[in-house]
Amino acid sequence: MEDRVKTGIEKAAEKIAEAEILLFASGAGFSADSGLAVYADISNEAYFKEKGLTYADICSQMTLEQNPDLFYDFFFRMSDQYKDTAPHRGYKLLLDLKHQNFNATNEDSFTKEFNKAMRTKMQQVQSKWKNEILEHLPGPFFCYTSNVDGHFRSTGFAEQEIEEMHGSIDFWQCANPHQCKEPFESGLWWWLPQKHRFREPKEQIEKDSVLPDIPSISGFKRNEEEQKTCMSFHSRIPRCIACGGKARPNIVMFNDCNFVDGIETSHYLEWEQVADEFAAKGAKIAILEVGCGLNVPSIRVHTEELLHKWPTSTLIRVNPTESSYTFIEKNEEHDSRFIGLQLPALQAMELLCDQPCLNTND
């Protein structure tokens, strides 16, 4: 290992070990070590090259309307691939790190104070799921990801500590929500069953998927809740449980005006506001950003904004090719709180968690 990388790993591990709050931000580069394509490589996959198409060509509301067979063929393949692909070991290392240092159930005084502030903040939220939300509060840890593969969920991270900013393949919604029997404002969504695979043959005759009463789906009890709406996936094309029309993944697509933002398990904005309060009091915060590229730089911009906003924070950026910071003003003060690690995701996680100050590598 190069001395520069070794020094960077040691320094980054120390900052994480010293931190009282950890934000883990990730992009496609984090799931790449599981064998999934990063954004820049998606169009080079055989599926796209054979058709002369790009990811943006297929992942759109227009394709759903004009070429539904192509749309569903792509998403069925993608869903099955995500479910059949095991998350790499870095996910488990992160989960162990969270349990060890940043779990909501930890008994240290800081965690108790953070939990109290989080409860106070969430008591102000207006939601029919308020009681469930207050029973499932995040601690001083959060996953903020642009990935839609659901791998944080399948690894064992709790719903209340995962913000999937582009949605997830685990969630489905009406394909035409503005004309659905259930009002768009209700935010109707439902689970894709964990064991469901689209490659398994379905009957060509579309079964009735409409439920006389829309079941309550809090998002916190997947095993129980997915059984209530599994009939949506009994036919070849998934159907809306409210109107019987076509369903689609609850994923943000290109030029998408039909995305339903109805899932209330994650309240990242409120969590960040609580972190603001603690940063103002001098709490040490580590922002570990892994695998976020420049093609869709939303997360990179956000983490740099947080570095600027939280004077007690350190931003650790892991990327095999683009590990520098580029969006905020470059100055000595920011430099002193920024660590760039030019490494692949899994290797970086293994090296970090193998450091004596963290020691989660088994």
Secondary structure by P-SEA (a helix, b strand, c coil): ccaaaaaaaaaaaaaaaaccbbbbbbcccccccccccccccccccaaaaaacccccccccaaaaaccaaaaaaaaaaaaaaaaaccccaaaaaaaaaaaaccccccccaaaaaaaaaaaaaaccccccaaaaaaacccccbbbbbcccccccccccccccccccccccccccccccccccccccccbbbbbccccccccccccccccccccccccccccccaaaaaaaccccccccbbbbcccccbbbcccccccccccccccccccaaaaaaaaaaaaaabbbbbbbbcccccccaaaaaaaaaaaaacccbbbbbbcccccccccccccaaaaaabbbbcccaaaaaaaaaacccccccc
